């Protein structure tokens, strides 16, 4: 990052999160940074909000993001906040922590960037920023951040499935499906469950 970041240039950051609603696992915040004149729609053809893409299409787009990062054209990071911290701090503060960590990592100088965030997200107040409802559908750099967050979080949940095979995390990624609730009733919560929001009587 030190070689890529040039304080003489201006940058644009996109920020989105994945995993706000699940009963288990972390929340992940994706942050993508590009030079101000970088044309995302040209360099990432077919880019849309991660929720509108198949898992295979998301993976392909994520691999392109990784390649362009290795080439030094852009940068991205994903910052996660654990289920325990969500329980201890509440979801809003947990998301704010992950967002701040990601933004400050990719944009150490607030004067050099403009930030676009999806939904209810906000960056630290010293940054020039705009929060856009439905931004993952309307703003390409937010869509790219949504893909980064979604792919990284899904991979984490697939890894957790090997450690806690009873719950089927590889299938539902921690969301409150009937199968997930059935497993909770049978086995109780594990260490990656968000105990503050689980209601077993459902």
C-alpha positions as CSV (number, residue, x, y, z in Angstrom):
1,X,0.0,0.0,0.0
2,X,2.8,2.4,0.8
3,X,4.0,2.2,-2.8
4,X,0.5,2.5,-4.3
5,X,-0.7,5.5,-2.2
6,X,0.5,8.8,-3.4
7,X,-0.5,11.9,-1.4
8,X,-0.4,14.0,-4.6
9,X,-3.4,12.1,-6.0
10,X,-7.0,12.0,-4.9
11,X,-8.7,8.7,-4.3
12,X,-12.3,7.5,-4.2
13,X,-13.3,4.8,-1.6
14,X,-16.4,2.6,-1.7
15,X,-17.6,0.9,1.5
16,X,-20.3,-1.8,2.0
17,X,-20.9,-4.5,4.6
18,X,-22.0,-8.1,4.5
19,X,-23.5,-10.1,7.4
20,X,-25.7,-7.6,9.2
21,X,-28.6,-10.0,9.6
22,X,-27.2,-13.4,10.4
23,X,-27.5,-15.2,13.8
24,X,-23.8,-16.3,13.6
25,X,-20.4,-15.2,12.4
26,X,-18.8,-11.8,12.0
27,X,-20.0,-8.8,10.2
28,X,-17.6,-7.9,7.3
29,X,-17.0,-4.4,5.9
30,X,-15.4,-4.2,2.5
31,X,-13.5,-1.1,1.4
32,X,-12.2,-0.5,-2.1
33,X,-9.9,2.5,-3.1
34,X,-9.2,3.6,-6.6
35,X,-7.6,6.7,-8.1
36,X,-10.1,9.4,-8.8
37,X,-10.2,8.9,-12.6
38,X,-10.3,5.1,-12.5
39,X,-13.3,3.9,-14.6
40,X,-14.7,1.0,-12.6
41,X,-17.4,0.0,-15.0
42,X,-14.9,-0.3,-17.8
43,X,-12.3,-2.2,-15.8
44,X,-14.9,-4.5,-14.1
45,X,-17.4,-5.3,-16.8
46,X,-20.7,-6.8,-15.6
47,X,-20.3,-5.4,-12.1
48,X,-23.5,-5.2,-10.1
49,X,-24.5,-5.5,-6.4
50,X,-23.2,-8.7,-4.9
51,X,-26.8,-9.8,-4.0
52,X,-27.7,-9.8,-7.7
53,X,-24.8,-12.1,-8.6
54,X,-24.4,-15.9,-8.4
55,X,-21.7,-17.2,-6.1
56,X,-19.6,-18.1,-9.2
57,X,-20.0,-14.6,-10.7
58,X,-19.0,-13.1,-7.4
59,X,-15.9,-15.3,-7.1
60,X,-14.8,-14.3,-10.6
61,X,-15.2,-10.6,-9.9
62,X,-13.4,-11.0,-6.6
63,X,-10.5,-12.7,-8.4
64,X,-10.3,-9.8,-10.8
65,X,-10.3,-7.5,-7.8
66,X,-7.4,-9.4,-6.3
67,X,-5.5,-9.4,-9.6
68,X,-5.9,-5.7,-10.1
69,X,-4.7,-5.2,-6.5
70,X,-1.6,-7.3,-7.1
71,X,-1.0,-5.2,-10.2
72,X,-1.1,-2.1,-8.1
73,X,-4.0,-0.5,-9.9
74,X,-6.4,-0.4,-6.9
75,X,-6.5,-1.5,-3.3
76,X,-9.1,-3.2,-1.1
77,X,-9.4,-4.6,2.4
78,X,-12.1,-6.4,4.4
79,X,-12.4,-5.8,8.1
80,X,-14.5,-8.1,10.3
81,X,-16.0,-7.7,13.8
82,X,-16.6,-10.9,15.7
83,X,-19.9,-12.2,17.0
84,X,-18.7,-11.7,20.6
85,X,-17.9,-8.0,19.9
86,X,-21.3,-7.6,18.3
87,X,-22.9,-9.0,21.5
88,X,-20.7,-6.9,23.7
89,X,-21.0,-3.6,21.8
90,X,-24.1,-3.9,19.7
91,X,-24.3,-4.1,16.0
92,X,-24.1,-0.4,15.2
93,X,-20.9,0.1,17.1
94,X,-19.4,-3.1,15.8
95,X,-20.1,-2.1,12.2
96,X,-18.6,1.4,12.9
97,X,-15.4,-0.1,14.3
98,X,-14.9,-2.3,11.2
99,X,-15.7,0.6,8.9
100,X,-13.2,2.9,10.6
101,X,-10.5,0.3,10.6
102,X,-10.9,-0.3,6.8
103,X,-11.1,3.4,5.9
104,X,-8.1,4.4,7.9
105,X,-6.0,1.6,6.6
106,X,-6.6,2.5,2.9
107,X,-6.9,6.3,3.4
108,X,-4.5,7.5,6.0
109,X,-4.8,11.1,4.8
110,X,-8.5,12.3,5.0
111,X,-7.9,15.3,2.7
112,X,-7.0,13.0,-0.2
113,X,-10.2,11.0,-0.5
114,X,-13.9,11.0,-1.1
115,X,-15.9,8.2,0.4
116,X,-19.2,6.6,-0.8
117,X,-20.9,4.3,1.7
118,X,-24.0,2.1,1.4
119,X,-27.1,2.2,3.5
120,X,-26.6,3.2,7.1
121,X,-22.8,3.2,7.1
122,X,-20.7,6.2,8.0
123,X,-16.9,6.8,8.0
124,X,-15.0,8.6,10.8
125,X,-16.2,12.2,10.7
126,X,-12.9,13.7,9.5
127,X,-13.5,12.2,6.1
128,X,-15.4,13.7,3.2
129,X,-18.2,11.2,2.7
130,X,-21.6,10.5,1.3
131,X,-23.9,7.7,2.5
132,X,-26.3,6.5,-0.2
133,X,-29.4,4.4,0.4
134,X,-29.2,1.5,-2.2
135,X,-25.7,2.6,-3.0
136,X,-24.6,-1.0,-3.8
137,X,-27.0,-0.9,-6.7
138,X,-26.3,2.7,-7.8
139,X,-22.6,3.3,-7.3
140,X,-20.1,0.9,-8.9
141,X,-17.3,1.3,-6.3
142,X,-19.8,0.4,-3.5
143,X,-20.9,-2.6,-5.5
144,X,-17.3,-3.7,-5.7
145,X,-16.9,-3.3,-2.0
146,X,-20.0,-5.3,-1.4
147,X,-18.5,-8.2,-3.4
148,X,-15.3,-8.1,-1.4
149,X,-17.2,-8.1,1.9
150,X,-19.6,-10.9,0.8
151,X,-16.9,-13.2,-0.7
152,X,-14.6,-12.9,2.3
153,X,-17.4,-13.4,4.8
154,X,-18.8,-16.4,2.9
155,X,-15.3,-18.0,2.9
156,X,-15.0,-17.4,6.6
157,X,-18.4,-19.1,7.3
158,X,-17.3,-22.1,5.1
159,X,-14.2,-22.4,7.3
160,X,-16.3,-22.2,10.4
161,X,-18.5,-25.0,9.1
162,X,-15.6,-27.4,9.3
163,X,-15.1,-26.5,12.9
164,X,-18.8,-26.6,13.8
165,X,-20.3,-29.0,11.3
166,X,-23.6,-29.4,13.2
167,X,-25.0,-26.1,12.0
168,X,-24.6,-26.1,8.2
169,X,-22.8,-22.7,8.0
170,X,-21.5,-23.6,4.6
171,X,-25.1,-23.6,3.3
172,X,-26.8,-20.7,5.0
173,X,-23.7,-18.6,6.1
174,X,-25.2,-18.0,9.5
175,X,-28.6,-16.6,8.5
176,X,-31.7,-17.7,10.3
177,X,-33.0,-20.5,8.1
178,X,-35.3,-23.2,9.4
179,X,-32.4,-25.7,9.3
180,X,-30.3,-23.3,11.3
181,X,-32.9,-22.8,13.9
182,X,-33.5,-26.6,14.1
183,X,-29.8,-27.0,14.7
184,X,-29.8,-24.4,17.4
185,X,-32.7,-26.1,19.2
186,X,-30.8,-29.4,19.1
187,X,-27.3,-28.3,19.9
188,X,-27.6,-24.8,21.3
189,X,-25.4,-21.9,20.2
190,X,-21.7,-22.2,19.6
191,X,-19.0,-19.6,20.2
192,X,-19.6,-17.8,16.8
193,X,-23.3,-17.3,17.4
194,X,-24.6,-13.8,18.2
195,X,-26.3,-14.8,21.5
196,X,-27.9,-11.3,21.9
197,X,-30.2,-11.8,18.9
198,X,-31.0,-15.5,19.0
199,X,-34.5,-16.6,20.0
200,X,-34.6,-20.3,20.0
201,X,-38.4,-20.4,20.3
202,X,-38.8,-19.5,16.6
